[in-house]
Amino acid sequence: METQYITLETKGNGDIIDITHYLERVVTKVNLEDGILFLNVIGSTAALTTMEYEPGLIKDLKNILEELIPYRQDYAHNFAWDDDNGHSHLRSSFIKTNFFVPVTKGKLDLGTWQQVILIDFDTCPRQRKIVVKVFS
């Protein structure tokens, strides 16, 4: 097993970043032919998943998350910590902070229109660190 890191600056507030090319660089750097990448974003207000990374779906994803887990001031977390990011923690828990990506013949096993994304739900810009564990 090998460990790599990806560090990114985000805008917060639902910023969605395509990290696929970072993962492809990891695969090349460690010369992984067949194996698995295990990804984990450090923190409880961000998440990892896949989607077709295009403007329409980015907007749709943001809209559906606002419908399912809206930004609002009355979350118990907000009262406990006197802040406004209760929805950020809930969205992260809903989507999850970790993700597996299989690799075959040196390529990520993703669909033609499928990209791996980082979503930062926090209410302010952040530096995010993604741990990539490489299993071969």
C-alpha positions in Angstrom: 0.0 0.0 0.0 1.1 3.5 -0.7 -0.3 6.9 0.4 -0.6 10.0 -1.7 -2.3 13.3 -0.9 -4.3 15.8 -2.9 -4.6 19.3 -1.5 -7.1 21.8 -3.0 -8.4 25.3 -2.3 -12.2 25.5 -2.4 -14.7 28.3 -2.5 -17.0 26.6 0.0 -20.7 26.9 -0.2 -21.3 23.9 -2.4 -18.1 24.3 -4.5 -17.8 21.2 -6.8 -14.4 20.3 -8.1 -13.6 17.6 -10.6 -10.6 15.6 -9.1 -10.4 12.9 -11.8 -7.2 14.3 -13.4 -5.5 14.4 -9.9 -6.3 10.7 -9.5 -5.0 9.9 -13.0 -1.7 11.6 -11.9 -1.5 9.4 -8.8 -2.0 6.3 -10.9 0.8 7.3 -13.3 3.1 8.4 -10.4 2.9 5.1 -8.6 2.7 3.1 -11.8 -0.5 1.3 -10.8 -1.6 -1.2 -13.4 -4.4 -3.0 -11.5 -5.6 -2.1 -8.1 -7.9 0.2 -6.1 -7.7 3.8 -4.9 -9.3 4.5 -1.6 -10.1 8.2 -1.2 -11.0 10.1 2.0 -11.4 13.8 2.3 -10.4 15.0 5.7 -13.2 16.9 7.5 -16.9 16.6 8.2 -18.2 19.2 5.8 -17.1 17.9 2.5 -17.8 14.8 0.4 -16.6 12.6 -2.5 -18.8 11.0 -5.2 -19.1 10.8 -9.0 -21.2 12.6 -11.6 -21.1 13.8 -15.1 -19.2 17.1 -14.4 -21.1 19.5 -16.6 -22.8 22.9 -15.8 -26.4 21.6 -15.9 -25.8 18.7 -13.6 -23.7 20.8 -11.3 -26.6 23.2 -10.9 -29.1 20.3 -10.6 -27.0 18.7 -7.8 -26.8 21.9 -5.9 -30.5 22.4 -6.2 -31.5 18.9 -5.1 -29.2 19.2 -2.1 -30.8 22.5 -1.1 -34.2 20.8 -1.4 -33.2 17.7 0.6 -30.9 19.4 3.3 -31.5 23.2 3.1 -29.3 25.9 4.5 -31.1 27.2 7.5 -30.3 28.6 10.9 -32.3 26.3 13.2 -30.2 23.1 13.1 -29.3 22.0 16.6 -25.6 22.0 15.6 -25.8 25.7 14.8 -27.2 26.5 18.3 -24.6 24.2 19.9 -21.6 25.9 18.2 -23.1 29.3 17.4 -22.4 28.9 13.7 -24.3 28.3 10.5 -22.9 25.1 8.9 -25.2 22.4 10.3 -26.4 21.7 6.8 -22.8 21.3 5.7 -22.2 18.4 8.2 -25.5 16.8 7.3 -24.8 16.9 3.5 -21.4 15.4 4.1 -22.9 12.6 6.1 -25.5 12.0 3.5 -23.0 11.7 0.5 -20.0 10.5 2.5 -16.3 11.5 2.9 -14.8 8.4 1.3 -14.9 6.6 -2.0 -13.2 3.7 -3.9 -12.1 3.9 -7.5 -10.9 0.7 -9.2 -8.0 0.8 -11.7 -7.5 -1.6 -14.5 -4.6 -1.6 -17.0 -3.4 1.7 -15.6 -6.8 3.5 -16.1 -9.5 4.5 -13.7 -12.5 2.3 -14.2 -15.0 5.2 -14.8 -17.7 5.6 -17.4 -17.2 7.9 -20.4 -19.0 10.8 -18.8 -18.2 9.9 -15.1 -15.9 12.0 -13.1 -14.9 11.9 -9.4 -15.8 15.0 -7.6 -15.1 16.8 -4.3 -17.9 18.8 -2.9 -17.2 21.4 -0.2 -20.3 22.2 1.8 -18.9 24.5 4.4 -19.9 28.1 4.4 -16.5 29.6 3.7 -13.5 28.8 1.5 -11.3 26.0 2.8 -8.2 24.1 2.0 -9.2 20.4 1.6 -6.9 17.5 1.9 -7.7 14.1 0.3 -5.9 11.0 1.4 -5.4 8.5 -1.5 -4.5 5.0 -0.4 -3.2 3.0 -3.3 -3.8 -0.8 -3.2 -2.2 -3.0 -5.8 
